[in-house]
């Protein structure tokens, strides 16, 4: 569940001079992953299958999945609260940065 934050931290820590041009696409990636209600299936497919095969009939199985989803939703809410309301006019500055050639982080209505 924390892997997207780890990846974000690893990339930004590896940058000599981290900038918003680099951070914004990564932040949007984290939000996209956290917004996916099936993130556990996508990121831990093998482990989830083993867990399901072994424990699906147990009483705690569904509660565990609900708790994991509640954690995901809480992280998403905290993340959204922290990064909502900022001006994303800076997105357009990314076109000037050679590291951001494809601009895949822009939504259709922002292009």
C-alpha positions as CSV (number, residue, x, y, z in Angstrom):
1,X,0.0,0.0,0.0
2,X,2.9,2.3,0.7
3,X,4.9,1.3,-2.4
4,X,3.7,4.4,-4.5
5,X,5.0,6.7,-1.7
6,X,8.2,4.8,-1.6
7,X,8.7,5.1,-5.4
8,X,7.8,8.8,-5.3
9,X,10.3,9.3,-2.5
10,X,13.0,7.3,-4.3
11,X,12.7,9.3,-7.5
12,X,12.6,12.7,-5.8
13,X,15.5,11.8,-3.5
14,X,17.5,10.8,-6.5
15,X,17.0,14.1,-8.2
16,X,19.8,16.6,-7.6
17,X,17.3,19.5,-7.8
18,X,13.7,18.2,-7.4
19,X,11.2,20.5,-9.0
20,X,7.4,20.7,-9.3
21,X,7.8,19.7,-12.9
22,X,9.1,16.4,-11.7
23,X,6.9,16.1,-8.6
24,X,3.5,16.8,-10.1
25,X,3.4,13.8,-12.5
26,X,4.6,11.6,-9.7
27,X,2.0,13.0,-7.2
28,X,-0.7,12.4,-9.8
29,X,0.5,8.8,-10.3
30,X,0.2,8.2,-6.5
31,X,-3.3,9.6,-6.5
32,X,-4.3,7.5,-9.4
33,X,-3.0,4.3,-7.7
34,X,-4.7,5.2,-4.4
35,X,-8.0,5.9,-6.3
36,X,-8.0,2.4,-7.8
37,X,-10.3,0.3,-5.6
38,X,-8.5,-2.8,-7.0
39,X,-5.0,-1.5,-6.2
40,X,-4.2,-4.6,-4.0
41,X,-5.1,-7.0,-6.7
42,X,-3.0,-5.0,-9.3
43,X,0.1,-4.6,-7.1
44,X,0.1,-7.8,-5.1
45,X,-1.6,-10.2,-7.5
46,X,0.3,-13.4,-6.4
47,X,0.1,-12.6,-2.7
48,X,-3.6,-11.8,-2.9
49,X,-4.3,-15.1,-4.7
50,X,-2.4,-17.1,-2.1
51,X,-4.3,-15.2,0.7
52,X,-7.6,-15.8,-1.1
53,X,-6.9,-19.5,-1.7
54,X,-5.8,-20.1,1.9
55,X,-8.2,-17.9,3.9
56,X,-11.3,-17.1,1.8
57,X,-13.6,-19.2,3.9
58,X,-12.4,-17.8,7.2
59,X,-14.4,-15.1,9.0
60,X,-11.6,-12.6,9.0
61,X,-11.0,-12.6,5.2
62,X,-13.7,-10.1,4.2
63,X,-13.0,-7.9,7.3
64,X,-9.3,-7.9,6.4
65,X,-10.1,-6.8,2.8
66,X,-12.5,-4.1,4.2
67,X,-9.8,-2.8,6.5
68,X,-7.2,-2.7,3.7
69,X,-9.7,-0.7,1.6
70,X,-10.4,1.6,4.5
71,X,-6.7,2.3,4.9
72,X,-6.4,3.0,1.1
73,X,-9.4,5.4,1.3
74,X,-7.9,7.1,4.4
75,X,-4.5,7.5,2.6
76,X,-6.3,8.9,-0.5
77,X,-8.3,11.3,1.6
78,X,-5.2,12.6,3.5
79,X,-3.3,12.8,0.2
80,X,-6.2,14.7,-1.5
81,X,-6.5,17.1,1.4
82,X,-2.9,17.9,1.2
83,X,-2.7,18.4,-2.5
84,X,-6.1,19.9,-3.4
85,X,-6.6,23.6,-4.1
86,X,-3.1,24.2,-5.5
87,X,-2.7,26.1,-8.7
88,X,-1.7,23.7,-11.4
89,X,-0.8,26.4,-13.9
90,X,2.7,25.0,-13.3
91,X,1.7,22.0,-15.4
92,X,2.3,24.1,-18.5
93,X,5.9,25.0,-17.5
94,X,6.6,21.3,-17.9
95,X,6.7,21.8,-21.6
96,X,9.9,23.7,-21.2
97,X,11.6,21.0,-19.2
98,X,13.4,18.4,-21.3
99,X,12.6,15.7,-18.8
100,X,8.9,16.0,-19.5
101,X,8.6,15.3,-23.2
102,X,5.3,13.3,-23.3
103,X,3.2,15.2,-20.7
104,X,1.2,12.0,-20.0
105,X,0.3,13.4,-16.6
106,X,-2.0,16.0,-18.2
107,X,-5.7,15.2,-18.3
108,X,-7.6,15.6,-21.5
109,X,-9.2,18.9,-20.4
110,X,-5.7,20.3,-19.5
111,X,-4.1,19.7,-22.9
